[in-house]
């Protein structure tokens, strides 16, 4: 087993090699809209998972997946030439869900901002249900004589 740091470095190298090979070696027009976003390698360096995104609709996504499966051999050969490990890892391509998750998160943030604006609009015209200041002030009228006596007797007993 290789250490995780070596696996991480190898994954980054594989990510770069695959991205460059998609532009140089693979002549399929369906791969032009593919962006390699990440790569992960198992600790034994035998299997690499490559994450990618595709610009376009569902048809472009399915075409890109088919093109990557077709070009997997060429890409693995290119990876084998450009990395320094005894065995070339197998490649697996997985569509990255980060853009989908990000758009869902942006929609939720827009909804929260809209609701905050509604609450702020309602609060602007609102009045207090009771007194504006329900707490006792420093007026001499607010101080109970019983409270003053209790404090003085407490101070005397601590001495």
C-alpha positions as CSV (number, residue, x, y, z in Angstrom):
1,X,0.0,0.0,0.0
2,X,1.3,3.4,-0.9
3,X,0.9,6.3,1.5
4,X,-2.1,8.6,1.0
5,X,0.1,11.6,0.1
6,X,1.6,9.7,-2.8
7,X,-1.9,8.6,-4.0
8,X,-3.0,12.3,-3.9
9,X,-0.1,13.5,-5.9
10,X,-0.6,10.7,-8.4
11,X,-4.3,11.6,-8.7
12,X,-3.5,15.2,-9.5
13,X,-1.0,14.1,-12.1
14,X,-3.6,11.7,-13.7
15,X,-6.1,14.6,-13.7
16,X,-3.7,16.8,-15.7
17,X,-2.7,14.0,-18.1
18,X,-6.3,13.0,-18.8
19,X,-7.4,16.6,-19.4
20,X,-4.5,17.2,-21.8
21,X,-5.1,13.9,-23.6
22,X,-8.8,14.8,-24.1
23,X,-7.7,17.9,-26.0
24,X,-4.7,16.4,-27.9
25,X,-5.2,12.7,-28.5
26,X,-9.0,12.1,-28.5
27,X,-10.4,13.3,-31.8
28,X,-14.1,12.8,-30.9
29,X,-16.0,16.1,-31.0
30,X,-18.2,14.9,-28.1
31,X,-15.3,15.4,-25.6
32,X,-14.8,19.1,-26.5
33,X,-17.3,20.2,-23.8
34,X,-15.8,18.0,-21.0
35,X,-13.9,19.6,-18.1
36,X,-12.0,17.3,-15.8
37,X,-12.7,18.5,-12.2
38,X,-11.0,16.0,-9.9
39,X,-9.3,12.6,-9.7
40,X,-9.0,10.1,-6.9
41,X,-6.7,7.1,-6.7
42,X,-7.0,4.2,-4.4
43,X,-4.2,3.7,-1.8
44,X,-2.9,0.7,-3.7
45,X,-2.6,2.9,-6.9
46,X,-4.5,0.4,-8.9
47,X,-7.7,2.3,-9.7
48,X,-8.3,5.9,-10.6
49,X,-11.7,7.6,-10.5
50,X,-11.9,10.8,-12.7
51,X,-14.7,13.3,-12.2
52,X,-15.8,15.5,-15.0
53,X,-18.5,18.0,-15.9
54,X,-20.1,18.7,-19.3
55,X,-21.6,21.9,-20.7
56,X,-24.9,21.3,-22.3
57,X,-28.1,19.4,-21.9
58,X,-28.8,15.8,-21.1
59,X,-28.0,14.7,-24.6
60,X,-24.5,16.3,-24.3
61,X,-24.0,14.5,-21.0
62,X,-24.9,11.1,-22.4
63,X,-22.8,11.7,-25.5
64,X,-19.8,12.7,-23.4
65,X,-20.2,9.6,-21.2
66,X,-20.2,7.4,-24.3
67,X,-17.2,9.2,-25.7
68,X,-15.2,8.8,-22.5
69,X,-16.0,5.0,-22.4
70,X,-14.9,4.7,-26.0
71,X,-11.7,6.6,-25.4
72,X,-10.9,4.9,-22.1
73,X,-8.1,2.7,-23.6
74,X,-6.3,5.7,-25.3
75,X,-6.5,7.7,-22.1
76,X,-5.2,4.8,-20.0
77,X,-2.3,4.4,-22.4
78,X,-1.5,8.1,-22.1
79,X,-1.7,7.9,-18.3
80,X,0.7,5.0,-18.4
81,X,3.2,6.9,-20.5
82,X,3.2,10.0,-18.3
83,X,3.3,8.6,-14.7
84,X,6.0,6.7,-12.9
85,X,4.3,3.7,-11.3
86,X,4.8,0.0,-12.0
87,X,1.2,-0.7,-13.0
88,X,-1.0,1.7,-14.9
89,X,-4.3,2.2,-12.9
90,X,-7.6,1.4,-14.4
91,X,-9.7,4.5,-15.2
92,X,-13.3,5.1,-14.2
93,X,-15.2,8.2,-15.3
94,X,-17.9,9.7,-13.1
95,X,-20.0,12.7,-13.9
96,X,-19.4,15.3,-11.2
97,X,-22.6,16.5,-9.4
98,X,-21.0,19.7,-7.9
99,X,-22.6,22.0,-10.5
100,X,-26.1,20.5,-9.9
101,X,-25.6,20.8,-6.2
102,X,-24.4,24.3,-6.5
103,X,-27.4,25.4,-8.5
104,X,-29.7,23.8,-6.0
105,X,-27.9,25.6,-3.2
106,X,-28.1,29.0,-5.1
107,X,-31.9,28.5,-5.5
108,X,-32.3,27.8,-1.8
109,X,-30.3,31.0,-1.0
110,X,-32.4,33.0,-3.3
111,X,-35.6,31.7,-1.6
112,X,-34.1,32.5,1.9
113,X,-33.3,36.0,0.8
114,X,-36.8,36.5,-0.6
115,X,-38.3,35.3,2.7
116,X,-36.0,37.5,4.7
117,X,-37.1,40.5,2.7
118,X,-40.8,39.6,3.4
119,X,-40.1,39.4,7.1
120,X,-38.2,42.7,7.1
121,X,-41.2,44.4,5.3
122,X,-43.6,43.0,7.9
123,X,-41.3,44.1,10.8
124,X,-41.0,47.7,9.4
125,X,-44.7,48.4,10.2
126,X,-44.9,46.4,13.4
127,X,-45.6,47.8,16.8
128,X,-44.7,46.4,20.2
129,X,-47.3,44.2,21.8
130,X,-46.7,45.7,25.3
131,X,-44.6,48.5,26.6
132,X,-41.7,49.6,24.4
133,X,-39.3,49.0,27.3
134,X,-40.8,46.2,29.6
135,X,-37.8,46.3,31.9
136,X,-37.6,48.5,35.0
137,X,-35.6,51.6,34.6
138,X,-33.3,53.4,37.1
139,X,-36.1,55.6,38.4
140,X,-36.3,55.8,42.2
141,X,-40.0,54.8,41.9
142,X,-39.0,51.4,40.4
143,X,-36.8,50.4,43.3
144,X,-38.5,48.4,46.0
145,X,-37.6,49.2,49.6
146,X,-37.6,45.5,50.5
147,X,-34.9,44.9,47.9
148,X,-32.6,47.6,49.4
149,X,-33.0,46.2,52.9
150,X,-32.2,42.7,51.8
151,X,-29.0,43.8,50.1
152,X,-27.8,45.8,53.2
153,X,-28.5,42.8,55.5
154,X,-26.6,40.5,53.1
155,X,-23.6,42.8,53.2
156,X,-23.6,42.9,57.0
157,X,-23.7,39.1,57.3
158,X,-20.7,38.7,55.0
159,X,-18.4,40.9,57.1
